[in-house]
Amino acid sequence: MELHKGDKIKIFLDTNVTAYVSMIHDYGFNCQVVKRKYIEIGEPFKINKEKLRTGRIIYKAMFDKNINVEELSNTIGVSENTIDNWLFGRNSPDKYNRQKLKEILGVEI
């Protein structure tokens, strides 16, 4: 699949938006969902595989414990955007937040 900034992917009723966004990030692009009608491809970013691995560990633990981004952000005391950045490998949690994740999700990062 070849992606370019400005490309749009139409969202149908049965579209798994989370899966598409994850795939787009795996290809190294930012994106945004526009009015639940389409996903617009944004600027490319450099993929840091270690940060991406950390994000996948957090995501799997959240899924296993049935915790969503809003619940996790409220419990830890960070914004939902911060959690998204961890999940998509843009940033990694600091030492303090790693300890909080260990307590809440039971994962060591």
C-alpha positions in Angstrom: 0.0 0.0 0.0 1.3 3.4 -0.9 0.2 6.4 1.2 0.6 10.1 0.5 -0.2 13.2 2.6 -3.7 14.3 1.8 -5.0 10.9 0.7 -8.5 10.1 2.1 -9.9 6.7 3.0 -13.7 6.5 3.1 -15.3 5.2 6.3 -18.2 2.8 5.9 -20.5 1.7 8.7 -18.6 -1.6 9.2 -15.1 0.0 8.9 -12.8 -0.8 11.8 -11.4 2.7 12.1 -9.0 1.8 14.9 -7.4 -0.9 12.7 -7.0 1.5 9.8 -5.5 4.2 12.0 -3.1 1.6 13.5 -2.1 0.5 10.0 -1.6 4.0 8.8 0.7 4.7 11.8 2.6 1.5 11.1 3.3 2.9 7.7 4.7 6.0 9.4 2.0 8.6 8.8 -0.1 10.7 11.1 -3.8 10.8 10.3 -7.1 12.1 11.5 -10.7 11.0 11.3 -12.9 13.7 9.7 -16.5 13.7 10.8 -16.6 9.8 10.8 -16.7 10.1 7.0 -13.1 9.5 6.1 -9.6 9.2 7.4 -7.2 11.9 6.0 -3.5 11.0 5.8 -1.2 13.6 7.4 2.5 14.2 7.6 4.9 11.2 7.7 6.9 10.6 10.8 9.9 8.6 11.6 9.0 5.3 13.2 10.8 4.4 16.4 10.4 0.7 16.7 11.1 0.6 20.4 8.4 3.1 21.1 6.0 1.3 18.8 6.7 -2.0 20.6 6.0 -0.2 23.9 2.7 1.1 22.5 1.6 -2.4 21.4 2.4 -3.8 24.9 0.2 -1.1 26.5 -2.6 -1.6 23.9 -2.7 -5.4 24.4 -2.8 -4.9 28.2 -5.6 -2.4 27.9 -7.5 -4.8 25.6 -6.9 -7.7 28.0 -8.2 -5.7 31.0 -11.0 -4.1 29.0 -9.7 -0.5 29.8 -10.2 2.2 27.2 -8.1 5.3 26.6 -10.3 7.6 28.6 -10.3 5.3 31.7 -6.5 4.9 31.5 -5.9 8.6 31.1 -8.1 9.4 34.1 -6.5 6.8 36.3 -3.0 7.8 35.5 -3.7 11.6 35.4 -2.5 12.3 31.8 -4.4 13.4 28.7 -6.0 11.0 26.3 -3.7 12.5 23.7 -0.7 11.4 25.8 -2.0 7.8 25.9 -2.6 7.9 22.1 1.0 9.1 21.6 2.2 6.1 23.7 0.0 3.7 21.8 1.1 4.9 18.4 4.8 5.0 19.3 5.2 8.8 19.1 6.4 9.0 22.7 7.1 6.6 25.6 5.9 7.0 29.1 8.4 8.4 31.6 9.6 6.4 34.7 6.7 7.6 36.9 4.1 6.7 34.3 5.7 3.3 33.6 5.3 2.5 37.3 1.6 3.6 37.1 1.1 1.4 34.0 2.7 -1.5 35.9 0.3 -1.0 38.8 -2.8 -0.6 36.6 -2.2 -2.9 33.7 0.3 -5.4 35.2 2.8 -4.9 32.5 6.5 -4.0 32.8 7.7 -1.7 30.1 
